[in-house]
Amino acid sequence: GPAAGAATAAGAANGPTRAFVMARHRQFGFLILKAFKNKKGLHGQLPGGKIDPTDASPAAGAARELFEETGIDLRDALDRLRPACFEDGTSVFKGR
């Protein structure tokens, strides 16, 4: 199964609005989804999307999106998700 993934959130001043998962399989590497959008054409993207008001946290939103888009279910294993940090050590998850 997938190794622990990293979840990150992009947000506005009032908190994150989108969450993404960088899922890594020990043998096969990182999961990138193939997507098509009219403006971008065919491209790769991370699983993720909008955090819903019913999501308990950005991690819960990221896990829900991962499940919806791939069938990989970490909704009951949020401890396997780690916030992604920027080079300066800050993380949107931590609100820093």
N, C-alpha and C positions, 0 to 999 in steps of 0.2 A: 504494500500500500504506500501511499504518499508519506514522505517524511514530514516533520513539522514544517509548516509554512510560515511565512511572514505576512502579516496583514498590515496595511498602511491605510491611512485615511487622508483625503484631501478635503479641506474645509474652508469655511468662512470664519469671521470673527466670533460667531455664536456657536462654533463647534463644527466638527467634520460633517460633510454631507454625502461623501462617497467613500467607499472602502474597496480595497483590492487585495488579492491574495497572490503571493509568489509561492506556488506549490512546487516542492522539489522531491522528485523520486530518486532514491539512492542509486538506482541503476540507470534510469533513463533521463535524468536531468530535470530541467524546469518545464512547467506546463505553460504553453502559450496557445491561446485559442485563435483559430482562423476566423476572421470576421470580414464582412463586406458592408461598407456604407457608401452611399452615393457620392459624398464629398471626398472620402479617402480612398475608395476602391477597396481592393483586397488587402488586408493588413493583419498583423498579429496583435493580440491584446491580452492582458491579464484578466483572469476571471474577477468580476466585481461589478459594482454599480452603486446605485443610490441607496443610502441608509434610510430605511423606513422609520416612521415615528414609532412603530411597534417593536423595533429592534432594541434590545436591552442595552446595547453598546455598539461601538464601531466594530469590534471583533465579532459580535453576534451577526451584524449586518454582512460582514465579509464572509462568514461561514454560510449564511443563508444564500448569498449570491453564488458562492462556490458550489453549493448543492444544486441550486436551480440551473446553473449553466453546465455542470459536469457530472452530477450524480455523486460526487465525492462528499461524504457527509461528516463534517466535523462540528455540527451544531451542538452535540453533547460532549465535545472534547475541545472546548475553547482554549484550554491550557496548552494545546499543541500549536496555537497561533502565537506569534511573537510580534510586537510592534517593530516596524522597520524604522531605523533611525537614519538621519542625515549625517553627513561627515562630521558636522560639529557636535553630534551627540543629541541633538534635539529630535523629538518625535511628535507628530501631530496627535498620536494616540494619547500622549501624556499632557497635551495642551501646552507644551513648552516651545 
